[in-house]
């Protein structure tokens, strides 16, 4: 078995502190001292592919740079890294999205993965001209993926759906390979859409027992559709040579959270329509700084100032590797990780945790072992 690891491109800015944002909350200005330039994101991309990450997630929303345009540019500064491009079906026609994906595959040599984000916040959706309610947005996503899948198979597609209508849609050239579709959602309708249409179901970093329940739920729904899915998890990570060093770094980040910012962010997230976001809030009690280690080495502190994924694996390299094995035993095959700042944390994880997983047979470098001289560590230990 070889687990798959992806990293993250911080297109909302990077820092040695947590940069917040997402789910209707603005990116926090404090500490955004590394703008998301193509040059800096290219550094992260090159580091990630050298270290053995397969892809890099790029977020979507008003709080960050556009994912399609950014990854198309960063792809020119890397060679093998794939880009897990987050996008919202309500903002582009399915035929155009299928065409964009096909073009991306040809121009990058097949380095596109798609993270379909239905959109959990009606207020933000309306800013983009989308006035459907949440359940209807998910139903539209199902129709959208039906059209896109058909086009990628080389079919001429006609659909008169509840929310989308296309006639005689076809692609001049289908993508090669067909991009895999990633998707997350905790509501009943989200589970139904995942079961019918996606390749990889993503969950945010909840404790293992809750992740196991979610996997069983989606796996059962997919089985009724005659399908099998892969499962992935989205987590931050703080890994160091010793556990004490890792927790000291978590404490440093926590001390950098302004109480008024925490209060404001939590008030905004409490209004979220996303069931996944509400599950994240429940993990840390809506803003309390005590009791943030909610499972051994699983820390909910990031969620105090950031929407979306709010938990981190914190510990020594050995401890983090053990937690990854624990999730793998539940059926998690792909890990989408991040850390502040993203360039340095990629090296901490890539040089500290991945070799331990490789030694235990849980991981192998997707491009083979690279010469030590090819990895340029950008900071002093």
C-alpha positions in Angstrom: 0.0 0.0 0.0 1.2 3.5 -0.8 -0.7 6.4 0.6 -1.0 9.6 -1.5 0.0 13.0 -0.1 -1.0 16.4 -1.5 0.2 19.8 -0.3 -1.6 23.2 -0.4 -1.0 26.5 -2.3 -1.8 29.4 -0.1 -3.3 31.7 -2.7 -4.7 33.9 0.1 -1.2 34.7 1.4 1.3 33.0 3.7 3.0 33.7 7.0 4.7 32.3 10.0 1.3 32.9 11.6 -2.1 31.4 10.7 -3.7 33.2 7.8 -7.5 32.9 8.2 -10.4 33.2 5.8 -13.0 31.0 4.1 -16.6 30.2 4.7 -17.8 33.7 4.6 -15.0 35.1 6.7 -12.3 37.4 5.2 -8.7 36.5 5.1 -7.2 37.9 8.3 -4.6 40.6 7.5 -2.4 40.0 10.5 0.8 38.2 9.4 0.1 37.9 5.7 3.7 38.9 5.0 4.2 36.5 2.0 2.0 37.6 -0.9 0.7 34.8 -3.1 2.9 35.7 -6.1 3.6 33.2 -8.8 7.2 33.2 -7.8 6.5 32.2 -4.2 3.8 29.7 -5.0 6.2 28.3 -7.6 8.8 27.7 -4.8 6.2 25.8 -2.8 5.2 23.7 -5.9 8.8 22.8 -6.7 9.5 21.8 -3.1 6.3 19.7 -2.9 7.1 17.8 -6.0 10.7 17.1 -5.0 9.6 15.9 -1.6 7.0 13.5 -3.0 3.7 15.2 -2.8 1.5 14.2 -5.8 -0.6 17.3 -6.0 -1.4 20.7 -4.4 -4.9 21.9 -3.4 -5.7 25.5 -4.5 -8.8 27.0 -2.7 -11.6 28.9 -4.2 -13.6 31.9 -3.0 -13.6 35.7 -2.6 -10.9 35.5 0.0 -8.1 34.1 -2.3 -6.8 34.3 -5.8 -8.6 32.5 -8.6 -7.6 28.9 -8.7 -7.7 28.2 -12.4 -5.6 31.2 -13.4 -3.1 30.8 -10.6 -2.4 27.1 -11.2 -2.1 27.6 -14.9 0.7 30.0 -14.2 2.3 28.0 -11.4 2.3 24.9 -13.6 4.9 26.6 -15.8 7.2 26.8 -12.8 7.0 23.0 -11.9 7.3 19.8 -13.8 5.3 16.9 -12.2 3.1 18.3 -9.5 -0.6 18.0 -10.1 -3.0 20.8 -9.2 -6.2 20.0 -7.2 -8.1 23.0 -8.5 -11.1 24.0 -6.4 -14.0 25.5 -8.3 -17.7 26.1 -7.9 -20.1 24.7 -10.5 -22.5 27.7 -10.2 -20.0 30.1 -11.6 -19.2 28.4 -15.0 -21.2 26.4 -17.5 -20.5 22.6 -17.4 -19.5 22.6 -21.1 -17.0 25.4 -20.6 -15.6 23.7 -17.4 -15.2 20.4 -19.3 -13.4 22.3 -22.1 -11.2 24.2 -19.6 -10.2 20.9 -17.9 -9.4 19.3 -21.3 -7.2 22.3 -22.2 -5.5 22.2 -18.8 -4.6 18.5 -19.2 -3.1 19.0 -22.7 -1.1 22.1 -21.7 0.3 20.7 -18.5 0.8 17.0 -19.5 -2.2 15.7 -17.5 -1.6 17.5 -14.2 -5.2 18.5 -13.3 -7.3 17.2 -10.5 -10.7 18.8 -9.7 -12.1 19.7 -6.3 -15.8 20.4 -6.8 -17.0 22.9 -4.2 -20.7 23.4 -4.2 -20.6 26.4 -1.9 -21.8 26.4 1.7 -22.5 30.1 2.2 -25.5 31.7 0.4 -24.3 35.2 1.1 -21.0 34.6 -0.7 -22.7 32.7 -3.5 -25.1 35.7 -4.1 -22.0 37.9 -4.5 -21.2 35.7 -7.6 -24.7 35.9 -8.9 -25.9 32.6 -7.6 -29.2 32.8 -5.7 -30.0 29.1 -5.3 -30.4 27.7 -1.8 -28.0 25.1 -0.4 -29.8 21.9 -1.4 -30.6 23.2 -4.9 -26.9 24.1 -5.3 -26.1 20.4 -4.6 -28.7 19.3 -7.1 -27.2 21.6 -9.7 -23.8 20.1 -8.9 -25.1 16.7 -9.7 -26.5 17.9 -13.1 -23.2 19.7 -13.7 -21.1 16.6 -13.1 -23.5 14.5 -15.3 -22.8 16.8 -18.2 -19.1 17.1 -17.6 -18.7 13.3 -17.3 -20.6 12.7 -20.5 -18.4 15.2 -22.4 -15.2 13.7 -21.1 -16.4 10.4 -22.4 -16.7 11.9 -25.9 -20.5 11.9 -25.9 -22.8 14.5 -27.3 -24.8 15.7 -24.3 -28.4 16.9 -24.1 -29.7 17.7 -20.6 -32.9 19.5 -19.6 -32.4 19.4 -15.9 -34.0 21.2 -13.0 -31.2 23.8 -12.9 -29.1 23.3 -16.0 -29.9 22.9 -19.7 -27.5 22.1 -22.5 -28.2 21.0 -26.1 -25.8 19.3 -28.5 -22.9 19.8 -26.1 -19.6 18.2 -27.2 -15.9 18.6 -27.0 -13.6 18.8 -30.0 -10.9 17.0 -27.9 -11.5 15.0 -24.7 -9.0 15.3 -21.8 -6.3 12.7 -21.5 -6.2 11.5 -18.9 -9.7 12.3 -17.6 -9.2 14.4 -14.4 -10.3 12.8 -11.2 -13.0 14.5 -9.2 -12.7 15.3 -5.5 -15.6 16.4 -3.4 -16.6 16.9 0.2 -19.8 17.6 2.1 -21.5 16.4 5.3 -25.2 16.9 4.5 -27.5 14.1 3.2 -27.7 15.6 -0.3 -23.9 16.0 -0.4 -23.5 12.3 0.3 -25.9 11.4 -2.5 -24.0 13.5 -5.0 -20.7 12.0 -3.9 -22.0 8.5 -4.3 -23.2 9.0 -7.8 -20.5 11.2 -9.4 -17.1 11.6 -7.7 -13.8 9.6 -7.5 -12.5 10.8 -4.1 -14.6 11.8 -1.1 -12.8 14.3 1.1 -13.5 14.9 4.8 -12.0 17.5 7.1 -9.8 16.3 10.0 -12.3 15.0 12.6 -11.3 12.5 15.2 -10.9 8.9 13.9 -14.2 7.6 15.2 -16.2 10.4 13.4 -14.2 9.9 10.2 -15.0 6.2 10.4 -18.7 6.9 10.6 -18.5 9.3 7.6 -16.6 6.8 5.5 -19.1 4.0 6.3 -22.0 6.4 5.4 -20.6 7.4 2.0 -19.3 4.0 1.2 -22.8 2.6 1.8 -24.4 5.2 -0.4 -21.9 4.5 -3.2 -22.4 0.7 -3.0 -26.1 1.3 -3.6 -25.1 3.1 -6.8 -22.8 0.2 -7.8 -19.8 2.3 -7.3 -16.7 2.4 -5.1 -14.9 5.6 -4.0 -11.5 6.4 -2.5 -11.4 8.5 0.6 -9.2 11.4 1.6 -8.7 13.8 4.5 -7.8 17.5 4.8 -5.5 18.4 7.6 -2.9 21.0 8.7 0.3 19.6 10.2 2.9 20.7 12.7 5.7 18.1 12.9 9.1 18.5 14.5 12.0 16.3 15.7 10.4 16.1 19.2 6.8 16.3 20.4 7.8 19.2 22.7 9.1 21.2 19.8 5.9 20.6 17.8 3.6 21.6 20.7 5.7 24.7 21.4 5.1 25.7 17.8 1.3 25.2 18.2 1.4 27.3 21.3 3.3 30.0 19.5 0.6 30.1 16.8 -2.1 30.2 19.4 -0.5 33.2 21.2 -0.7 35.0 17.9 -4.5 34.8 17.8 -6.0 38.2 18.7 -9.0 37.6 21.0 -11.2 40.1 19.1 -10.3 38.4 15.8 -11.2 35.0 17.2 -14.5 36.4 18.5 -15.3 37.9 15.1 -14.4 34.9 13.1 -16.3 32.5 15.4 -19.4 34.7 15.1 -19.2 34.6 11.4 -18.6 30.8 11.2 -21.5 30.2 13.6 -23.8 31.5 10.9 -22.4 29.1 8.3 -24.9 26.9 6.4 -22.2 24.2 6.0 -22.7 21.1 8.1 -19.0 20.4 7.8 -18.2 23.8 9.2 -20.6 23.3 12.1 -18.8 20.0 12.9 -15.5 21.8 12.9 -16.9 24.4 15.3 -18.1 21.8 17.7 -14.6 20.3 18.0 -13.2 23.4 19.8 -16.4 24.6 21.5 -16.9 27.7 19.4 -13.8 29.6 20.4 -12.5 28.2 23.6 -8.7 27.9 23.9 -8.8 25.1 26.4 -9.1 21.4 25.5 -7.9 21.9 21.9 -6.2 18.5 21.6 -9.4 16.6 20.7 -7.6 13.3 20.0 -4.0 12.3 20.6 -2.0 14.7 18.3 -5.1 16.2 16.8 -5.3 19.9 17.5 -8.4 22.1 16.8 -6.6 25.4 17.3 -6.4 26.4 13.6 -10.2 26.5 13.5 -10.3 29.4 15.9 -9.3 31.9 13.2 -9.9 29.9 9.9 -12.9 28.7 8.1 -13.0 25.2 6.6 -10.3 22.8 7.6 -9.5 23.7 11.2 -7.5 20.8 12.7 -3.8 19.9 12.6 -1.7 16.9 13.4 0.8 18.0 16.0 3.7 16.0 17.3 7.0 14.4 16.6 7.6 12.9 13.2 7.0 9.5 14.7 3.7 10.5 16.4 2.4 12.2 13.2 3.3 9.1 11.2 1.4 6.9 13.7 -1.7 9.2 13.4 -1.6 8.9 9.6 -1.5 5.1 9.9 -4.5 5.3 12.2 -6.5 7.2 9.6 -5.2 4.8 6.9 -6.5 1.9 8.9 -10.0 3.4 8.6 -9.8 3.6 4.8 -8.2 7.0 4.2 -5.9 6.7 1.2 -5.2 10.4 0.4 -4.0 13.2 2.7 -4.3 16.8 1.7 -2.0 18.7 4.1 -0.8 22.3 4.8 1.1 24.2 7.4 2.3 27.7 8.2 4.4 28.8 6.5 3.8 26.4 3.6 7.3 26.3 2.2 9.0 25.4 5.5 6.3 23.0 6.7 6.5 21.1 3.4 10.1 20.3 4.3 9.4 19.4 7.9 6.8 16.9 6.8 8.6 15.7 3.7 11.9 15.1 5.4 10.6 14.1 8.8 7.4 12.0 8.3 7.5 10.6 4.8 10.7 8.7 5.2 9.2 7.0 8.3 6.1 6.0 6.4 8.3 4.7 3.6 10.3 2.6 6.0 7.1 1.0 7.3 5.8 0.3 3.8 3.0 3.0 3.8 4.5 5.3 1.2 6.9 5.4 -1.7 8.1 8.5 -3.6 5.8 8.8 -6.7 8.8 9.7 -8.9 11.5 7.5 -7.3 14.1 8.6 -4.9 15.7 11.9 -5.8 19.4 12.7 -5.3 20.0 14.5 -2.0 21.5 17.4 -3.9 18.3 18.1 -5.7 16.5 19.1 -2.5 17.5 22.6 -1.4 16.4 23.2 2.2 15.4 26.9 2.4 15.9 27.4 6.1 18.2 26.5 8.9 17.1 23.8 11.3 
